[in-house]
């Protein structure tokens, strides 16, 4: 259910869409890097430990992008 008082201008909606796209790319890249890490360790199954090893790289890469897309949300009274 949406809040009727919530109002986003076109620029804010665009930023939300870009944020969703960035998160989608981040999750996709995280999965790909985790698979590569598991393969590099000659494992047939990827584990949380493989993800933990690639996480710092992803944080460095995407932190800047997350801060760029943040914007204020306008609430009507």
C-alpha positions as CSV (number, residue, x, y, z in Angstrom):
1,X,0.0,0.0,0.0
2,X,1.4,3.4,-1.0
3,X,1.2,6.4,1.3
4,X,-1.1,9.0,-0.4
5,X,1.0,11.9,1.1
6,X,4.2,10.7,-0.6
7,X,5.1,12.8,-3.7
8,X,8.2,12.3,-5.8
9,X,9.1,14.6,-8.6
10,X,10.4,13.3,-11.9
11,X,14.0,13.7,-11.0
12,X,13.5,11.8,-7.8
13,X,11.7,9.0,-9.6
14,X,14.7,8.8,-12.1
15,X,17.1,8.6,-9.2
16,X,15.0,5.8,-7.6
17,X,15.1,3.9,-11.0
18,X,18.8,4.4,-11.3
19,X,19.3,3.1,-7.7
20,X,17.3,0.0,-8.5
21,X,19.3,-0.6,-11.6
22,X,22.6,-0.1,-9.6
23,X,21.5,-2.6,-7.0
24,X,20.5,-5.1,-9.7
25,X,24.0,-4.7,-11.2
26,X,25.7,-5.0,-7.9
27,X,23.8,-8.2,-6.9
28,X,24.5,-9.7,-10.3
29,X,28.2,-8.8,-10.1
30,X,28.3,-10.2,-6.5
31,X,27.0,-13.5,-7.7
32,X,29.4,-13.6,-10.6
33,X,32.4,-12.8,-8.4
34,X,31.4,-15.3,-5.8
35,X,31.2,-18.0,-8.4
36,X,34.6,-17.1,-9.7
37,X,36.0,-17.2,-6.2
38,X,34.6,-20.6,-5.6
39,X,36.0,-21.8,-8.9
40,X,39.4,-20.4,-8.0
41,X,39.4,-22.4,-4.8
42,X,38.3,-25.5,-6.8
43,X,35.0,-25.8,-5.0
44,X,31.8,-27.2,-6.7
45,X,29.5,-25.2,-4.4
46,X,29.8,-21.6,-3.6
47,X,29.5,-20.7,0.1
48,X,29.0,-17.6,2.2
49,X,32.8,-17.6,2.8
50,X,33.4,-17.1,-1.0
51,X,31.0,-14.1,-0.9
52,X,32.7,-12.7,2.2
53,X,36.0,-12.7,0.3
54,X,34.7,-10.6,-2.6
55,X,32.5,-8.3,-0.5
56,X,35.2,-5.7,0.2
57,X,35.8,-5.2,-3.5
58,X,32.1,-4.7,-4.1
59,X,31.8,-2.2,-1.3
60,X,34.7,-0.1,-2.7
61,X,33.2,-0.2,-6.2
62,X,29.6,0.6,-5.4
63,X,29.8,2.9,-2.3
64,X,30.4,6.0,-4.4
65,X,27.5,5.2,-6.7
66,X,25.1,4.7,-3.8
67,X,25.9,8.1,-2.4
68,X,25.4,9.8,-5.8
69,X,21.9,8.5,-6.3
70,X,20.5,9.5,-2.9
71,X,17.9,12.3,-3.0
72,X,15.4,13.9,-0.6
73,X,11.8,12.7,-0.7
74,X,9.1,15.4,-0.6
75,X,6.1,14.7,1.7
76,X,2.9,16.7,1.1
77,X,1.2,17.9,4.3
